[in-house]
Amino acid sequence: MATRKRNTEVLKRLRGQAQGPSRGDVYAPLCPSRGVLEHVTSRWGVLALVALLEEGTHRFSELRRKVAGVSEKMLSQTLQALEADGFVTREVFPEVPPRVEYSLTPLGEEVAQQVEGLTLWIEDNLSRILAARARQTPRAGRNRAS
């Protein structure tokens, strides 16, 4: 019952967006904020945002080298999603061969600063995290997802 009420409230807010902005609700399954959360917090989304925050404008190949391990296809999809959400701008220069550069929008800078804090915390506390992992004893029949 509570979920139904929450979904109804989200739908009412979404319908009201034409009249003015409203706050999202990431706990509501139908709220578009979930898609934004997925784009921003995906492994490649975080790394692309932080790379653009730290070093500014990048060409696609530079960004791919910086975000080591990402495929061309995955980086392209990630940048398209971040661009659609208003976090990244893509500028194409009419040259031969064409030059394309990616940079953060002001909104992108805000969200990148938020995820950068998380990445810094992880890097600073990695030894503690790895020690906690090492202390874990596998449980018989335990599903890793639970």
N, C-alpha and C positions, 0 to 999 in steps of 0.2 A: 504494500500500500504506500509506503514512504517513497519507494522508487517511482511509482506512478505519479505521485504528487510532485516529486522533484522534476520528472520529465515534463510534466504539464507546465510547471513554472518556467523551465528552460524554453519550451516552445513559445510560451507567451512572450518571454523576453526577446527571443529571436524574431518573432513577428513585429515586435515593437522597435526593432533596430532601424526600420525605415524612418521612424520619427526621431530617433536619436540613438547614440551609442549606449550599450548596456554592458554590464560585466558578465564575463563568461563563467562557466561552472565546469571545471575539469572532471568532476565526479559524475556528471550527467552524461550518459552514453551518447546522446544525440547532439551534444554541444560541439560546435566547430573548434572550440579551444583544444579539444583532444587531438585533432589533426595538427594544430600548431605545436602543441607539446611534443608530438611525435617527430615533427621536422626539426625542432630546436634541440631535442635531447637525444636524437639518434647519434650513434658514434660518429658518423661522418658529418652530421650537422654541427655538432659541438666543435669538432676539429676545424671545420671550414670557418665557422664564426670566429673562433679564437685566433686562427691564423690571420684572418682579415683584420681583426682588432689589433693584434700585435704588430703586424707589418704593413697594414694598409692595402692599397690596391694591388691586385695580382692578376697576371694573365693565367689562363686556364692551366697551362703546362707548369707554371711556377707553383700554383696552388696544389696541383697533383703531386709534385715532388715534395712539397712541404707536408702534405697529409699522406705520408708514406703508407702504402698498402691499399689505398682505395683504387678501384678500377675506374677507367674513364667513364663508363656508363653510370656507375654509382655516383661519382662526383657530379656528373652532369645532371642526374635526377635530383640530387641533393640541392644543387645550386638553383635549379628550376623551382623547387618547392620553396626554398628560402626567398627567392625572388617573388614568387606568387604571394607569399605572406608579407611582403614589403620590407624584408630585412636586408636584401642584397640588390644592388643595381648591376646590370650587365650593359656595358657600353661597347658597341661595335664601331671600329674605325674603318673607313673606306680606303683600305690599303690593299696591296697585293703582296703577299697573301693577307687576308683580313686579320686584323688584330682585335681581340676581344679581351676586355678587362672587367674584373669583378671588384666591387667595393661595398662597404656597408652603408646603409642609409642611416639617418639619425636613430630610427627605430631599431635597426639592426645593431647599432652600437650599444644601445641600452640592453638588449637581450644578450649580446655577446659579453658584456661586462658581468652579467649574472652568471652565465655558464662558465666564464673564465674563473670566477671565484670557486666554483665546484672543481674545475680541473686543477687549480692551484692547491686546494685542500687535499685532493687525492694524491697529487705528487708529494706534498709535504708529509702525508701520513701513510705513504705506501708501505714503509717497513712495519708499521703497526697492523696494517691490513693483512699483509703477508704472514705476519706472526699469528694473527687470529685464524687465518686459513690453515696454517700448519697445525694448530691445536685441534682443529676439527677432526673428529673420528667418524669415519663413514658408518652410517646406520644401515643395517641389513634391510634390503627391500625399499630403501628410501628413494623417492623420486627427486631428482635435483631441482625440479621446478617448484616443489612444495616447501 
